Amino acid sequence: MNAVEINFDGIVGPSHNYAGLSLGNLAATNNAGETSYPRAAALQGLAKMQANHAVGLAQGYLLPLPRPNDGLIRALGVDNTADPALLRAAWSASAMWTANAATVSPAADTLDGKCHLTAANLATMVHRGQEWPDTVKQLRVAFSNAEYFAVHDAVPASFGDEGAANHMRLCREHGAAGVEIFVYGRTGGAFPARQHEQASRAVARLNRLPPDKTVFIEQNPEAIAAGAFHNDVVAVANEQVLFTHALAFADQHGAYAAIRAKFPELEVVEVPARAVSLSQAITTYLFNSQLVTMPGGGAELIAPEEARTEPILRWAEEAIGGNQPIRTIRFVDVRQSMANGGGPACLRLRVVADPATVDPRFMLDEAKAELLGNVISDHWPQEIAPGQIGDAELRKRVIAARHAMLTALDLDELS
């Protein structure tokens, strides 16, 4: 089997809006009430996918979930007396951030030799907690080959689980056996710690991971309080490299030691706070970049344009290039996603598998990129003002837009 890393990006949904529903996500709350541009957002995400595919990276995608979610509206009895935030939650397009869709353990890591995907319950926020049943439905279509994949329901909502955004994997190469790192938070700060330790441990068991190949690390409460609502806002890993802010973990050096005990090949690229402050890291989403292995070798950091700042460029001049663990940095425009609190890494779920084992309707090629671009350009709303949420005509357009994409891809079973 030719196992490679496939990045599955979420296509930004036609109801993309700035409702400011995510406490602790500073970008989302700071931009609450702004006019959104769903068409531009989806095309920005598609352009990132196309650029990655063009350089030889395996690229897939996941589709928007059904919105507005009438099931949530009925379950909460939403009417004109309800908190407007509940209606906005039912319209949320936050499933675009597929880093939160599931936690993925490749076949090389698991006891049964299958790639396991456990959907995240996202229980901390109502606009996200509604997602997992439809996410599982889609994952079970994309990864339906039971010889190679096992897709699990989310763990009970008693323990919040935010998926791959709080999970990292280290390995000599993507297809080799690796060590998986689960990062959790503790409650008590100004913002919720969304990843519960017991959720992480349950996911590790569901994914059939041997205990000697897992590490559980506490996120730095200071980072959560500063707006790092997920670990991937302050750290990202790829093969042997852990790219991290110096204040990412509660016990930074203890975390390195725990990882090295199970993965001695660890290479740490630590950005000191004196070079890039925690606030700058969170504002620019430097660590919410995709760290990928290029087909010709070497790692590239795919960062948001917002990270093209003087402190980061000055740090990168010394720390990136030559024979260093990260060879190049490339900037991409995902401004519409960034304004809602999601950078390049939020938009993708990493799955190590043979692309031939994945349903081909979810794999990007040039023809599908053109098809997706045409559907988005023809059907996605150009803009959504805050007062339009709940509008009957917009509702019809959002539903029709998603249906047009499903039909174009021959995926009507997800209707």
Order of alpha helices (4+ residues) and beta strands (2+ residues): beta-alpha-alpha-beta-alpha-alpha-beta-beta-alpha-alpha-beta-beta-beta-alpha-beta-alpha-beta-beta-alpha-beta-alpha-beta-beta-alpha-beta-alpha-beta-alpha-alpha
